Amino acid sequence: MGCSTIPAPVQDYALARAALEACKAVEAARYSQGYYHRGLENYARAEVLYREREYQEARELFVRARLDFEKAENSAQVQRKKSGEVL
């Protein structure tokens, strides 16, 4: 059961969502599937926990998702540059 004294991880949620949008912009699902899909899994689980007010666990997963999305974005940018695509 969640602890009501822990504040909702609103900032972590927003940062993870922004990182997800950045991934979409560089087509990370195509160029960096591993990090991208791992990020999606963590993000989806975090959203469920957030709705269930399990804020500590949700925060941890939002942070993991953001890190995975950042890695996916960077990897996708490198792959696109290597293939000669314009970003």
Residue pairs with C-beta under 8 A, 6 or more apart in sequence:
2 52
2 53
2 54
2 55
2 56
3 55
3 56
4 53
6 55
6 56
7 55
8 50
8 53
8 55
9 50
9 55
9 58
9 59
9 62
12 58
12 59
12 62
12 63
12 66
13 46
13 50
13 58
13 62
15 62
15 66
16 43
16 46
16 62
16 63
16 65
16 66
16 69
19 39
19 65
19 66
19 69
19 70
19 73
20 39
20 40
20 43
20 65
20 69
22 69
22 70
22 73
23 29
23 32
23 36
23 39
23 69
23 72
23 73
23 76
26 73
26 76
26 77
26 80
26 87
27 76
27 80
28 35
28 36
28 69
28 72
28 73
28 75
28 76
29 36
29 37
30 76
31 75
31 76
31 79
31 80
32 71
32 72
32 73
32 75
32 76
32 79
34 72
35 68
35 69
35 71
35 72
35 75
36 68
36 69
36 72
36 76
38 68
39 64
39 65
39 66
39 67
39 68
39 69
39 72
40 65
42 61
42 62
42 64
42 65
42 68
43 61
43 62
43 65
43 69
45 61
46 57
46 58
46 59
46 60
46 61
46 62
46 65
47 58
49 55
49 57
49 58
49 61
50 58
50 62
77 87
80 87
81 87
